[in-house]
Amino acid sequence: MQIVLPKIYKTFLIVATVTLITVLSVSGFAKTRPQHNVIIFITDGLRPSKVNAQETPNLNEIRQQGVNFVNSHSLFPTFTTANASAIATGHYLGDTGDFSNTINVGFPVQSANNSPVPFLENDAVLGELNQHFDGNYLNEESLLDAARKAGFSTAAVGKIGPVLIQDVTQRTGKPTIIIDDATGSPTGIPLSSEITELLTKNSIPLTSPTRGDNGKSGNSKVSGTKIANIFQQQYFVDVTTKVLLPLFKQRQKPFVLIYWSRDPDGTQHNQGDSLNTLIPGINGPTSLAARQNVDKNLAQIRTTLKQLNLEASTNIFVTADHGFSTISKESKTSYSTTLSYSDVPKGFLPPGFLAIDIAHGLKLSLFDPDKQNAAVDPTQDQLSKNGLIGKEPNKPDVLVAANGGSDLIYLPNTANRQALAKQVVDLLLKEDYVSGLFVDDTLGSIAGTLPLSAIGLHGKSHLPSPAIAVNFRTFDTGCGEPTACGVEVADSSLQQGQGMHGSFSRADTYNNMAAIGPDFKKAFVDRVPVSNADVAITLAEILNLQIPHQGELIGRVLHESLVRKARKISFKSHTLTSQPASNGLKTILKYQTVGSTRYFDVAGFPGRTLGLAK
């Protein structure tokens, strides 16, 4: 990946230090090597510090017996569909355009109630995006796509949204098999006659079960769930082990299978162990049950591989789309906290607080894009998740896509875009919940901010680019291991004490990654920086697949982790600092590089982001 900063950013302070760690890397496999299989097992929202021999023995065994990536990274914004696009294609978000879970797509999406700001974890929404953007909204080919075209058996199973993103153009149920929350419903990807017959033969329903009580998040007075996503995930793992893996074995050709576990993410979001309190937060018994649940699912898959004599020929790459933090709803500066709402504790930030504060600061009206552009009056107990801000909703000056630990701001009015960007930044710099701002390169240099290109958000995407990415304040509860007990201010309908991600803290960028199989080293600790953008690139190398690229923001082959002839690799650590704003605030980005490939550790205002000291 090559990121070039414009001349106006040469004033940013860049400090690079060569890390005094080198590892072994290798040359390519011989072309005569045997063809192997791949399973990508995504443990949504799993933190590396929560993997151990007692609670998650199977996950722990893979990183002990295989490769343990101890310097791993999620991409920012640290959200699911964003990182799903990176895992699928090997591209950073500036190329895929999947900037977050909720984004501005530039047109009303019918399956999202005609909102231009849809939530992407929805098969129907993804289908509409494809139709609008030349058949593939990502504008990049995925690993699963390349494997399918090369004659592999291909499937993606699990959480709705990121599963379909792995081969997003495939909506017929064959040849790539898609099984997710919507399977069997009118909006789901259909089942082929072959899969229907095999499910019936194995007494497995043709319709995916719901999450049940696990899907209940509660409210400000009623605690959320106290159980893991056991029943739905058992369905997915049964489909995988009783239908798909035996079918792939019978076909006698290589396969690539993605299994996307909603746990521990879904349970950590909704857990009811810590209503309106920061401790235990996401470190309570319900979150533990979720980690044990995903570990059990992994064990069932590995056992089936052994029974089918596929273990020796199958690589398992384990990754998490992001880390996780506990939600804080506290602010001493926000206008929104001075108002009263029926389902928000007094003095807490309400859902949509960023849009409320910007509308108030600009003295403009607020509208709800998810409810037919209805007017929103926060002084009358009216709230919206996302926000259109302006004199009239059909011609907004500002669009806010609320996501959680970070939000995206779009400025669709081209007439006043540059001046308005500076106004909005000035407002944000006054809020104690903000920690770091990234601005579209085309808007020029704004004191206190860094450019989107610095974090891989400026590329070949066809989707509308955000004008400003807003990172929210993060800290830890003092448990002694900050990334295990991170806290973040979150723009969400969930409660203080529940779980969220999306920020630029190390608690959210630090994701669990490990690999095991015939092409990976045994008992190897990889200290070189790695990220979700490296997964598809590395596995394509293993499988001898070629993935064509539109954009140039791509990850690298993790040579040092593979079984090949060795050579040395070094990596560097860097700090990028913005010019100070008038109040002295500076956005600071800490990242690492291997060659030209960037790995983002942490960013924000010093003292307001976990991992950045004052």
C-alpha positions as MATLAB code, in Angstrom:
seq = 'MQIVLPKIYKTFLIVATVTLITVLSVSGFAKTRPQHNVIIFITDGLRPSKVNAQETPNLNEIRQQGVNFVNSHSLFPTFTTANASAIATGHYLGDTGDFSNTINVGFPVQSANNSPVPFLENDAVLGELNQHFDGNYLNEESLLDAARKAGFSTAAVGKIGPVLIQDVTQRTGKPTIIIDDATGSPTGIPLSSEITELLTKNSIPLTSPTRGDNGKSGNSKVSGTKIANIFQQQYFVDVTTKVLLPLFKQRQKPFVLIYWSRDPDGTQHNQGDSLNTLIPGINGPTSLAARQNVDKNLAQIRTTLKQLNLEASTNIFVTADHGFSTISKESKTSYSTTLSYSDVPKGFLPPGFLAIDIAHGLKLSLFDPDKQNAAVDPTQDQLSKNGLIGKEPNKPDVLVAANGGSDLIYLPNTANRQALAKQVVDLLLKEDYVSGLFVDDTLGSIAGTLPLSAIGLHGKSHLPSPAIAVNFRTFDTGCGEPTACGVEVADSSLQQGQGMHGSFSRADTYNNMAAIGPDFKKAFVDRVPVSNADVAITLAEILNLQIPHQGELIGRVLHESLVRKARKISFKSHTLTSQPASNGLKTILKYQTVGSTRYFDVAGFPGRTLGLAK';
ca = [
       0.000    0.000    0.000;
       1.253    3.452   -0.861;
      -0.106    6.538    0.884;
       1.229    9.893   -0.310;
       0.429   13.011    1.682;
      -0.102   16.299   -0.161;
       2.498   19.081    0.215;
       0.250   20.931    2.658;
       0.844   18.157    5.158;
       4.625   18.336    5.073;
       4.391   20.474    8.200;
       3.116   17.495   10.168;
       5.728   16.144   12.518;
       6.766   12.643   11.472;
       9.023   10.658   13.730;
      10.156    7.197   12.678;
      12.147    4.762   14.739;
      13.336    1.424   13.474;
      11.951   -1.286   15.733;
      14.734   -3.483   16.983;
      12.958   -6.687   16.152;
      13.549   -8.739   13.058;
      11.803  -11.908   12.044;
      12.148  -14.525    9.408;
      10.401  -14.348    6.076;
      10.543  -16.572    3.058;
      10.488  -16.969   -0.667;
       7.568  -18.444   -2.632;
       6.323  -21.996   -2.643;
       7.294  -24.175   -5.531;
       4.603  -24.342   -8.172;
       4.342  -28.094   -7.620;
       3.171  -27.749   -4.012;
      -0.020  -29.679   -3.108;
      -3.287  -27.753   -3.149;
      -4.649  -27.036    0.314;
      -7.901  -25.754    1.787;
      -8.641  -22.661    3.877;
     -11.092  -21.856    6.632;
     -11.238  -18.254    7.819;
     -12.761  -18.323   11.290;
     -13.813  -14.838   12.412;
     -14.358  -14.379   16.140;
     -16.294  -11.120   15.984;
     -15.045   -8.674   18.631;
     -12.652  -11.048   20.416;
      -9.846   -9.398   22.396;
      -6.477  -11.217   22.402;
      -6.138  -10.869   26.173;
      -9.296  -12.943   26.628;
      -7.860  -16.049   24.959;
      -6.407  -18.541   27.438;
      -6.149  -22.254   28.136;
      -8.867  -22.279   30.801;
     -11.673  -20.286   29.156;
     -10.981  -20.732   25.424;
      -8.789  -23.838   25.085;
      -9.318  -24.352   21.341;
      -8.533  -20.778   20.358;
      -5.549  -20.890   22.687;
      -4.307  -24.151   21.180;
      -4.238  -22.666   17.675;
      -2.061  -19.753   18.680;
       0.182  -21.966   20.820;
       0.633  -24.712   18.225;
       0.424  -22.512   15.129;
       1.223  -18.829   14.558;
       0.403  -16.274   17.227;
       0.134  -12.785   15.712;
       0.886  -10.674   18.775;
       1.095   -7.338   16.904;
      -2.312   -7.480   15.215;
      -4.579   -4.696   13.963;
      -8.116   -3.909   12.993;
      -8.695   -1.146   10.459;
     -10.191    2.161   11.600;
     -13.087    2.797   11.887;
     -13.020   -0.429   13.888;
     -16.426   -1.707   12.769;
     -17.630   -5.026   11.383;
     -18.579   -4.425    7.753;
     -15.577   -2.153    7.261;
     -13.185   -4.882    8.375;
     -15.266   -7.522    6.599;
     -14.501   -5.692    3.361;
     -10.787   -5.747    4.225;
     -10.816   -9.445    5.169;
     -12.654  -10.220    1.927;
     -10.554   -8.179   -0.494;
      -7.244   -7.292    1.174;
      -7.950   -3.589    0.597;
      -8.062   -0.683    2.976;
     -11.343    1.193    3.288;
     -10.428    4.003    0.928;
     -10.663    1.431   -1.877;
     -13.699   -0.587   -0.738;
     -15.758    2.428    0.388;
     -17.136    0.405    3.299;
     -16.145    3.131    5.749;
     -18.256    1.894    8.670;
     -21.359   -0.146    9.535;
     -23.584    2.835    8.724;
     -22.525    5.056    5.840;
     -23.886    7.632    3.436;
     -24.389    5.874    0.101;
     -25.706    8.911   -1.762;
     -29.156    7.614   -2.708;
     -32.330    6.471   -0.895;
     -32.131    2.746   -0.163;
     -35.578    1.197   -0.459;
     -34.829   -1.754    1.837;
     -33.650    0.721    4.512;
     -36.886    2.716    4.535;
     -35.509    4.935    1.784;
     -32.709    6.190    4.001;
     -29.470    7.305    2.314;
     -27.675    6.229    5.494;
     -28.311    2.460    5.676;
     -26.997   -0.083    8.155;
     -24.986   -2.497    6.014;
     -25.589   -5.702    7.984;
     -28.508   -6.525    5.707;
     -28.521   -8.703    2.573;
     -31.193   -6.628    0.823;
     -29.277   -3.398    1.440;
     -26.082   -4.922    0.077;
     -28.004   -6.027   -3.007;
     -29.243   -2.489   -3.656;
     -25.745   -1.096   -3.239;
     -24.466   -3.563   -5.818;
     -27.171   -2.525   -8.273;
     -26.302    1.143   -7.799;
     -22.524    0.692   -8.040;
     -21.941   -1.393  -11.189;
     -22.790   -4.771   -9.669;
     -20.194   -4.669   -6.872;
     -20.264   -1.768   -4.421;
     -16.802   -2.714   -3.102;
     -15.282   -2.263   -6.563;
     -12.762   -4.972   -5.654;
     -12.626   -8.733   -6.107;
     -12.589  -10.907   -2.995;
     -10.629  -14.010   -2.053;
     -13.815  -16.070   -2.197;
     -14.574  -14.650   -5.641;
     -11.122  -15.617   -6.917;
     -11.364  -19.093   -5.368;
     -14.809  -19.675   -6.879;
     -13.588  -18.661  -10.345;
     -10.614  -21.018   -9.938;
     -12.918  -23.973   -9.332;
     -12.760  -24.199   -5.537;
     -15.798  -25.058   -3.449;
     -16.766  -21.851   -1.632;
     -19.095  -20.958    1.241;
     -19.662  -18.271    3.864;
     -21.636  -18.972    7.025;
     -22.713  -16.935   10.045;
     -23.436  -13.295   10.832;
     -25.597  -11.453    8.335;
     -23.815   -8.691    6.431;
     -20.144   -9.628    6.742;
     -20.918  -13.126    5.426;
     -22.363  -11.890    2.130;
     -19.585   -9.288    1.829;
     -17.104  -12.167    1.436;
     -18.533  -12.828   -2.051;
     -20.914   -9.915   -2.366;
     -21.988  -10.415   -5.989;
     -23.276  -13.950   -5.352;
     -27.022  -13.851   -4.663;
     -28.278  -17.134   -6.158;
     -27.058  -19.591   -3.510;
     -24.627  -21.233   -5.924;
     -21.853  -21.821   -6.581;
     -20.887  -19.911   -3.419;
     -23.104  -21.078   -0.571;
     -24.369  -18.293    1.725;
     -25.929  -19.166    5.096;
     -26.727  -16.316    7.507;
     -29.435  -14.892    9.775;
     -31.738  -14.295    6.794;
     -31.499  -17.808    5.326;
     -35.005  -19.101    4.596;
     -36.550  -15.626    4.743;
     -37.792  -13.528    1.783;
     -34.755  -11.218    2.057;
     -32.178  -13.975    2.408;
     -29.918  -15.517   -0.217;
     -31.756  -18.630   -1.511;
     -30.622  -22.176   -0.863;
     -29.743  -24.350   -3.831;
     -31.622  -27.610   -4.311;
     -28.423  -29.480   -3.395;
     -28.071  -27.700   -0.037;
     -31.809  -27.931    0.648;
     -31.669  -31.685    0.178;
     -28.618  -32.081    2.421;
     -30.081  -29.918    5.190;
     -33.286  -31.955    5.132;
     -31.349  -35.240    5.108;
     -29.471  -34.117    8.247;
     -32.649  -32.868    9.995;
     -31.411  -29.268    9.902;
     -34.095  -26.574    9.359;
     -34.111  -24.608    6.105;
     -34.575  -21.367    8.032;
     -31.978  -19.872   10.374;
     -33.127  -19.411   13.969;
     -33.250  -15.966   15.524;
     -30.980  -14.922   18.377;
     -33.880  -15.142   20.815;
     -33.156  -13.569   24.200;
     -29.563  -12.944   23.132;
     -30.875  -10.284   20.778;
     -32.520   -8.299   23.582;
     -30.488   -5.249   24.560;
     -32.777   -3.922   27.295;
     -33.042   -0.204   27.985;
     -31.935    2.360   30.550;
     -34.006    0.658   33.247;
     -34.030   -2.989   32.132;
     -30.826   -5.006   31.801;
     -29.899   -6.621   28.506;
     -29.282  -10.292   27.813;
     -27.737  -12.740   30.266;
     -27.151  -15.547   27.743;
     -24.785  -16.104   24.830;
     -25.889  -16.619   21.211;
     -25.887  -20.377   21.684;
     -28.819  -21.629   19.590;
     -28.273  -19.570   16.443;
     -24.570  -20.325   16.336;
     -25.188  -24.019   16.946;
     -27.312  -23.951   13.810;
     -24.505  -22.358   11.807;
     -21.859  -24.745   13.071;
     -24.125  -27.750   12.425;
     -24.633  -26.579    8.845;
     -20.872  -26.261    8.509;
     -19.920  -29.606   10.010;
     -22.835  -31.832    8.962;
     -23.458  -30.464    5.471;
     -20.737  -28.238    4.006;
     -17.518  -29.951    5.055;
     -18.789  -33.455    4.132;
     -20.000  -32.056    0.793;
     -16.630  -30.457    0.101;
     -14.896  -33.712    1.006;
     -17.156  -35.605   -1.398;
     -16.393  -33.184   -4.235;
     -12.669  -33.962   -3.898;
     -11.503  -30.480   -4.777;
     -10.054  -27.692   -2.607;
     -12.316  -25.322   -0.720;
     -12.389  -21.930    0.952;
     -14.927  -21.521    3.753;
     -15.601  -18.455    5.918;
     -17.272  -18.955    9.293;
     -18.269  -15.637   10.890;
     -19.161  -16.049   14.563;
     -21.434  -13.329   15.958;
     -20.167  -14.149   19.448;
     -18.607  -12.649   21.447;
     -19.563   -9.383   19.668;
     -23.355   -9.634   19.823;
     -23.399  -10.748   23.432;
     -20.868   -8.107   24.513;
     -23.040   -5.426   22.902;
     -26.238   -6.543   24.614;
     -24.972   -8.009   27.899;
     -26.939   -7.102   31.004;
     -24.182   -7.571   33.599;
     -23.379   -3.875   34.023;
     -26.411   -1.623   33.510;
     -25.291    2.035   33.659;
     -22.004    1.141   35.406;
     -18.540    0.784   33.860;
     -17.518   -2.231   35.958;
     -17.621   -5.126   35.153;
     -18.684   -3.765   31.754;
     -17.898   -6.317   29.047;
     -15.835   -8.380   31.481;
     -18.805   -9.991   33.225;
     -20.074  -13.617   33.163;
     -22.288  -13.173   30.090;
     -19.378  -12.045   27.929;
     -17.351  -14.996   29.228;
     -20.154  -17.335   28.160;
     -19.975  -15.809   24.675;
     -16.242  -16.465   24.397;
     -16.749  -20.033   25.518;
     -19.545  -20.416   22.978;
     -17.375  -19.438   20.016;
     -14.581  -21.658   21.312;
     -17.001  -24.583   21.384;
     -18.033  -23.864   17.780;
     -14.390  -23.869   16.696;
     -13.827  -27.189   18.451;
     -16.715  -28.774   16.533;
     -15.276  -27.627   13.217;
     -11.777  -28.881   14.046;
     -13.148  -32.244   15.195;
     -15.034  -32.628   11.919;
     -11.897  -31.844    9.917;
     -10.127  -34.680   11.759;
     -13.002  -37.110   11.201;
     -13.057  -36.308    7.478;
      -9.248  -36.585    7.196;
      -9.095  -32.940    6.131;
      -7.049  -31.580    9.025;
      -3.656  -32.138    7.419;
      -4.650  -30.306    4.232;
      -6.626  -27.415    5.758;
      -5.300  -24.080    7.009;
      -7.373  -22.296    9.648;
      -6.872  -18.549    9.856;
      -8.484  -17.039   12.963;
      -9.087  -13.315   13.124;
     -11.363  -10.781   14.781;
     -12.774   -7.816   12.944;
     -12.000   -5.518   15.899;
     -11.427   -5.401   19.643;
     -14.026   -4.220   22.151;
     -14.731   -1.670   24.878;
     -17.304   -0.774   27.510;
     -19.663    2.123   26.736;
     -19.510    5.476   28.508;
     -22.310    8.042   28.059;
     -20.678   10.831   30.054;
     -19.793   14.371   28.941;
     -19.435   17.720   30.690;
     -19.534   19.837   27.512;
     -22.307   18.397   25.329;
     -25.433   20.486   24.816;
     -27.377   17.223   24.418;
     -26.784   16.241   28.070;
     -28.627   19.347   29.297;
     -31.894   18.059   27.802;
     -34.304   15.446   29.163;
     -35.259   12.202   27.426;
     -37.604    9.447   28.538;
     -35.122    6.588   28.086;
     -31.822    8.303   28.921;
     -30.549    8.693   32.504;
     -30.302   12.340   33.500;
     -27.030   13.909   32.388;
     -26.070   11.060   30.034;
     -25.418   11.431   26.304;
     -28.451   10.369   24.258;
     -28.351    8.386   21.007;
     -27.502   10.760   18.169;
     -25.749   13.248   20.448;
     -23.227   14.254   17.783;
     -25.936   15.327   15.349;
     -27.790   17.166   18.133;
     -24.675   19.108   19.145;
     -23.708   20.009   15.565;
     -27.245   21.170   14.696;
     -27.358   23.281   17.866;
     -23.896   24.732   17.222;
     -24.716   25.649   13.614;
     -28.213   26.864   14.567;
     -29.770   24.624   11.924;
     -32.665   22.163   11.985;
     -32.244   18.417   12.549;
     -34.054   15.716   10.550;
     -34.165   11.904   10.725;
     -33.112   10.229    7.440;
     -34.341    6.853    8.727;
     -37.903    8.127    9.244;
     -38.727    9.809    5.947;
     -36.746   12.927    6.915;
     -39.047   13.723    9.834;
     -38.108   16.806   11.852;
     -36.362   16.067   15.160;
     -36.679   18.386   18.178;
     -34.401   17.129   20.980;
     -35.953   19.617   23.412;
     -39.213   17.663   23.040;
     -37.788   14.215   23.824;
     -37.227   13.443   20.127;
     -34.146   11.503   19.057;
     -32.675   10.015   15.901;
     -29.720    7.736   15.333;
     -28.437    9.445   12.187;
     -28.993   13.082   11.330;
     -29.601   15.428    8.422;
     -28.738   19.013    9.362;
     -29.790   22.073    7.391;
     -32.670   24.369    6.557;
     -34.466   21.592    4.688;
     -33.852   17.813    4.729;
     -33.691   17.348    0.952;
     -30.723   19.732    0.753;
     -28.780   19.127    3.966;
     -25.567   20.921    4.774;
     -24.404   18.153    7.105;
     -25.146   14.419    7.282;
     -24.113   12.464   10.394;
     -23.775    8.672   10.215;
     -23.780    7.511   13.841;
     -21.931    4.259   14.470;
     -20.607    3.902   18.016;
     -17.038    4.627   19.081;
     -16.613    6.878   16.062;
     -18.978    8.703   13.704;
     -18.763    9.867   10.100;
     -19.720   13.358    8.948;
     -20.576   14.115    5.312;
     -20.888   17.591    3.791;
     -23.069   17.139    0.689;
     -23.512   20.858   -0.063;
     -20.627   21.576   -2.433;
     -21.277   25.334   -2.379;
     -20.096   25.812    1.205;
     -18.243   22.549    1.891;
     -14.792   23.893    2.736;
     -15.963   26.732    4.984;
     -18.477   24.465    6.692;
     -15.813   21.843    7.398;
     -13.839   24.404    9.419;
     -16.987   25.448   11.298;
     -17.816   21.856   12.205;
     -14.234   21.135   13.260;
     -14.287   24.224   15.503;
     -17.440   22.913   17.177;
     -15.990   19.440   17.656;
     -12.758   20.753   19.162;
     -14.820   22.181   22.041;
     -16.370   18.840   23.006;
     -14.737   16.684   25.693;
     -16.012   13.485   24.078;
     -13.986   14.059   20.883;
     -10.465   12.640   20.597;
      -8.982   13.016   17.157;
     -10.341   14.275   13.823;
      -9.556   13.165   10.268;
     -10.600   15.351    7.342;
     -11.019   14.672    3.626;
      -7.803   15.654    1.834;
      -9.730   17.769   -0.683;
     -10.826   20.127    2.113;
      -7.272   21.266    2.769;
      -5.333   21.480    6.003;
      -7.354   22.273    9.121;
      -5.472   22.831   12.386;
      -5.989   20.041   14.912;
      -6.798   17.425   12.252;
      -5.018   14.895   10.054;
      -6.002   13.867    6.497;
      -8.099   10.799    5.725;
      -5.299    9.557    3.457;
      -3.063    9.135    6.512;
      -5.278    6.261    7.711;
      -6.135    4.635    4.380;
      -9.554    6.249    3.953;
      -8.747    8.019    0.692;
      -8.581    5.706   -2.314;
     -10.430    4.400   -5.403;
     -13.857    3.898   -3.798;
     -16.966    4.823   -5.792;
     -19.013    5.554   -2.671;
     -19.300    9.045   -1.166;
     -16.283    9.835    0.981;
     -16.834   11.179    4.488;
     -15.699   14.747    5.047;
     -14.746   14.143    8.700;
     -14.156   10.994   10.726;
     -14.741   11.721   14.424;
     -12.999    9.554   17.013;
     -14.497    9.547   20.511;
     -12.748    9.692   23.879;
     -11.448    6.437   25.380;
      -9.849    5.406   28.671;
      -9.605    2.312   30.863;
     -11.025    1.305   34.217;
      -7.643    0.536   35.770;
      -7.709   -3.260   35.659;
      -3.954   -3.387   34.972;
      -4.351   -4.480   31.332;
      -5.779   -1.460   29.459;
      -6.813   -3.255   26.264;
      -8.850   -5.699   28.367;
     -10.873   -3.006   30.152;
     -11.137   -0.152   27.667;
     -14.015    2.319   27.829;
     -15.266    4.578   25.035;
     -17.851    7.259   24.585;
     -20.278    5.764   22.070;
     -22.965    7.278   19.855;
     -25.368    4.389   20.305;
     -28.785    3.395   21.610;
     -27.064    0.925   23.935;
     -26.510    1.817   27.584;
     -23.520    2.838   29.657;
     -21.866   -0.405   30.772;
     -22.784   -2.389   27.661;
     -20.307   -3.009   24.836;
     -19.154   -1.130   21.746;
     -16.234   -0.673   19.346;
     -15.319    1.634   16.491;
     -12.823    3.926   18.216;
      -9.127    4.484   17.518;
      -8.056    3.239   20.949;
      -5.726    0.253   21.159;
      -8.524   -1.635   22.921;
     -10.463   -1.523   19.637;
      -7.619   -1.790   17.113;
      -6.089   -4.790   18.934;
      -7.847   -7.862   17.524;
      -7.195  -11.558   18.051;
      -5.293  -13.191   15.165;
      -3.740  -16.665   14.838;
      -3.276  -19.367   12.199;
      -2.567  -23.074   11.980;
      -2.234  -25.574    9.179;
       0.146  -27.115    6.651;
       1.295  -23.753    5.244;
       1.893  -22.002    8.574;
       4.823  -22.339   10.933;
       4.399  -24.280   14.137;
       4.644  -22.658   17.581;
       5.737  -19.358   16.053;
       5.231  -15.935   17.630;
       4.969  -13.293   14.901;
       5.975   -9.878   16.257;
       5.730   -8.075   12.921;
       2.620   -5.877   12.571;
      -0.291   -7.572   10.769;
      -3.854   -6.518    9.993;
      -7.127   -7.724    8.539;
      -6.020   -6.336    5.170;
      -3.293   -9.013    5.077;
      -5.626  -12.018    5.417;
      -6.879  -12.364    1.828;
      -3.483  -11.435    0.363;
      -1.709  -14.115    2.406;
      -4.262  -16.837    1.756;
      -4.313  -16.091   -1.966;
      -0.556  -16.657   -1.951;
      -1.006  -19.977   -0.162;
      -3.704  -21.095   -2.592;
      -1.823  -19.807   -5.668;
      -4.703  -17.487   -6.559;
      -4.467  -14.161   -8.327;
      -6.805  -11.370   -7.109;
      -6.987   -8.414   -9.527;
      -6.937   -4.958   -7.931;
      -8.590   -1.668   -8.835;
      -7.077    0.347   -5.986;
      -3.580    0.290   -4.530;
      -4.404    0.341   -0.803;
      -3.655   -3.323   -0.154;
      -2.160   -5.451    2.585;
       0.859   -7.715    2.308;
       1.680  -11.421    2.282;
       2.623  -12.486    5.813;
       5.744  -14.265    4.567;
       7.279  -14.475    8.023;
       4.468  -16.747    9.236;
       4.639  -19.248    6.365;
       6.678  -22.427    5.953;
       9.283  -21.267    3.439;
      12.922  -20.309    3.000;
      13.689  -17.560    5.504;
      14.934  -13.984    5.217;
      14.933  -11.071    7.641;
      12.199   -8.432    7.872;
      12.265   -5.217    9.866;
       9.467   -2.847   10.681;
       9.268    0.722   11.872;
       7.209    2.737   14.333;
       6.012    6.245   13.446;
       4.205    9.191   14.967;
       2.257   11.674   12.841;
       1.156   14.897   14.552;
      -1.174   17.595   13.242;
      -0.658   21.304   13.606;
      -2.232   22.432   16.900;
      -5.702   23.969   16.909;
      -6.239   27.345   18.556;
      -6.982   25.592   21.854;
      -3.794   23.520   21.575;
      -5.427   20.200   20.669;
      -3.499   18.054   18.187;
      -4.533   14.834   16.501;
      -1.725   12.320   16.923;
      -1.494    9.043   14.997;
       0.819    6.208   16.004;
       1.379    3.549   13.374;
       3.870    0.960   12.155;
       5.093    0.073    8.687;
       6.447   -2.961    6.881;
       7.763   -1.452    3.689;
       4.955    0.841    2.500;
       2.160   -1.063    4.297;
       0.711    0.832    7.265;
      -0.628   -0.609   10.527;
      -2.592    1.793   12.691;
      -2.075    1.457   16.456;
      -3.860    4.376   18.061;
      -4.921    7.966   17.352;
      -6.556   10.933   19.031;
      -5.848   13.800   21.381;
      -3.179   13.073   24.028;
      -4.806   12.005   27.274;
      -8.177   11.303   25.628;
      -7.340    8.099   23.759;
      -6.341    4.872   25.448;
      -2.733    4.370   24.391;
      -1.852    8.059   23.991;
      -0.344    9.598   27.116;
      -0.855   13.270   27.955;
];
